[in-house]
Amino acid sequence: MRYKSTRDMYSKEVDFSNAVLRGLALDKGLYEPVEIPHLDIKNPSFLDMDYIELSYDILSKFISDFEKEDIKKAVESSYGQGFGEKILDVVNIKEGIYSLELFHGKTSAFKDMALSLLPHLIVNAKKKRQVTSETLILTATSGDTGKAALEAFKDVDGIKIIVFYPVDGVSEIQKRQMVTQEGNNTYVIGIEGNFDDAQRGVKEIFADDEIKGLFEKKNIELSSANSINIGRFLPQIIYYVYSYLELVRRKDISIGEKVNYIVPTGNFGNILACYYAKLMGLPVGEIVCASNENKVLVDFLNSGKYDTRREFKKTNSPSMDILVSSNVERFLSNIFKDPVRVKSLMEKLADEGWYEIDSKLVKNEMGSYFTNEEEVRKSIREAYENYGYLMDTHTAVAYDAYKKSGFSSGEKSVVVSTASPFKFVKDVLKSIGEYEDGMDEFECLDKLSKVSGLQIPNGIAGLESKEIRHQSVCRPGDMKEMIKTIMSV
Ligand SMILES: *Cc1c(COP(=O)(O)O)cnc(C)c1O
């Protein structure tokens, strides 16, 4: 399996190791496989596979330059005992609708699913290519990627990680998780700006000639833990396949029956993985893109016009407060199969903040709905009161989109649940009417645990007493200097 950049006109294909180490292609495009492998879902052996075996099977289709044994070891170390409380769960909310809980990893966000694997892929790729340089993982986060990446890369030899987060754009629990991060190779910096500022800054550093020169001299290589990195994107395909098989195993569906997936979307990575699973042959019915009030994607999927020239809103689902969704580029590449076109659209987006394509090209690919903050609270309350199911604010965006989609209860639909309700505890507590004035986040945790009967996840429970180790804050324009200081170049 070879990889190419979405903007590459000269067919400069690379192998997986190269793609994963670079993160972003040299032409600023994103790496994608030259072809999408087929999955024979009706093969009965799939039904006997646990998550580790399925991961091995699917990843082997995408990674042909690693030893088989190394892929096996990588998935075993990622999804074995140390992963978290469990790998995932498929919970029946009511007839015809399921919650695919992806938040049982160490940091209580679905990003643990892919980020636990990424360090193993990078270490293997370095070994494979006999790279002796130090790797710097540079990451922008809307709250969850940062913590999951820090935890995954903590104390990994030959790697340093720097995370930039919007200083006022994450929940208190998310911030605490990051600023208390341990490890001798981890750096956390607040940005006086929003996620888009942080993501733009990181992308600029990847393309910066001065940084390139300085790093070459010091034998440092840059890579990324954001879903622009193909090694971060691919492992997300697995949980769609696994959850489908799980419904078959429970005899809730017969093999081949279509299942709808509703995905709360920010950077378009998770939903694109679902789209890939469908292209591989998984019987996915409709894919629904669920946005909060930063509904650039919903407008795009309806009208063909991607337009970021609008106000950025801070919402109660902050991990989806994004206007420039990087992975749309891979989506476009799959639709057009024309790197010249993709390159010119992406350049127009960078220069003018918008582009437009024929709406017919995207309208049929996915459904899309957006949800405001009041609807988020209503959805949380409704699911909790009617079905005894507690969900976080991001999952509630997807649950609301499910309701708006008008699927019948005869169809099976899966709402993708991306974070633990304890991570956005204040908003969840307010939604179910249990918040009392003046409660801080830690009192909220205890209260939510008491009223719901659910346990506070391990990684969140001890946060209050943990030492704060990272206090730096900078303006977006100063990111480069911060990096130079940390790396002593
Ligand atoms: C990152 C994140 C999302 C959005 O996922 P994308 O792959 O960026 O679309 C949704 N919910 C939560 C809780 C997240 O952390």
Residues whose N, C-alpha, C, O or C-beta is under 5 A from the ligand:
A	BS01	LIG	A109 D144 P264 T265 G266 N267 F268 G269 N270 S319 H394 T418 A419
